[in-house]
Amino acid sequence: MEDTSSRAGSGRRARAGNGGGPPTVGVEEELFLVDPGSGAVVDAGPRVAARAARVLGDLVSGEFTGLQIEIRTPPCTRMEELHGHLVRLRQGVAARAAQEGLGVCPSATPVIGGFPVPVSAGPRYRASVDLYRSLMDDFAVCAMHVHVFLPDRDVAVRVGNHLRAWLPLLVEMTENSPFHSGRDTGYASWRSVIRLGLPNLGPPPYAESFEDYRHTAAALAAAGAMPFADLPFWDIRPHPRLPTLEVRCMDVPAAPADSAAVAPVVRALVVTCTRLVEGGDHGPRPGGELLRGAYWYGTRDGWSGQGLDALSRAMLPAPESARRLVDHIGGALQELGDLERVVAFFDRLAARGTGADRQRAAHRAGGLPQVVTDLSIRP
């Protein structure tokens, strides 16, 4: 959950288009600051962000809690460039954190520690706490957000209709939060479970137009289900300030190579679904209850289990769902030069599992501190 209204970096992404070529992509990653000795999260976000901004400028900032820091790439056309930015930014904030005697850990929930959650001072953050009260007590979660250039808001909303059914699979392929504040939750993405407890998070409603989308957001804000009608936090949204469609359902991946493989999946989905919208198809209408059920099932068992396919209503192994996804977006992946990268990513998932599997393997080898050590970014 972020306050994007005053970011200096927003203008840069807003001015970036596709120039007639492939749509640009930008990625945001949220990361925890940790004590290298104990592995516990540390309330140091504002000072580490300030130190890092001297080097990285507006590509780094604080986040919803003081336990976190956020990095965001410039808009990119090629995924090699995107990957390079993610590596540079991760290493840059790790180097600045090390100057404070701290480490940086890409886990989607705090592995060790985390209570009470120190909420940052931004007015939108405080408004969320006032509205949701104790629901925010453990709301320290780290996400990956993907922005794809798509300035037409009516088209963006209708593309979002198509993307809704694929959100649970995007969650499954990025799951990286089995532990929360010192315990194994039994889930692969506990971050997703926390988020589904809030009425303004999760899959967006089906909408026929941007005006329809705005009316729904306004009604929910009037009912107290979201703090701001102009800044909904649904998992797909036409960004309120930027000419992008933003997808927000993913855990922050453990490795930048995985982030640089998920981003082209999202872009290919947007490209494929834009063509469907331009052909008059405004998207399937799986119910919100079905989608939330698909989220929940996928967050529990992860890539090695089965998930509920929101289109067919069948229970499918995640690799089979991934095969269907590649069949759906393969033409766009091929055109954009990303097919090999995405297939290699799915091969890695088949061989080693997700970040949640990596965390549990590290835990078996050396307990919770080993999980943090294994994930921590080297400067």
Secondary structure, 3 states (H helix, E strand, C coil): CCCCCCCCCHHHHHHCCCCCCCCCEEEEEEEEEECCCCCCECCCHHHHHHHHHHHHHHHEECCCECCEEEEECCCECCHHHHHHHHHHHHHHHHHHHHHCCCEEECCCCCCCCCCCCCECCCHHHHHHHHHHHHHHCCCCCCEEEEEEECCCHHHHHHHHHHHHHHHHHHHHHHCCECEECCEECCCCEHHHHHHHCCCCCCCCCCCCCHHHHHHHHHHHHHCCCCCCCCCCCCCEEECCCCCEEEEEEEECCCCHHHHHHHHHHHHHHHHHHHHHHHCCCCCCCCCHHHHHHHHHHHHHHHHHCEEECCCCCCEEEHHHHHHHHHHHHHHHHHHHCCHHHHHHHHHHHHHHCCHHHHHHHHHHHHHHHHHHHHHCCCC
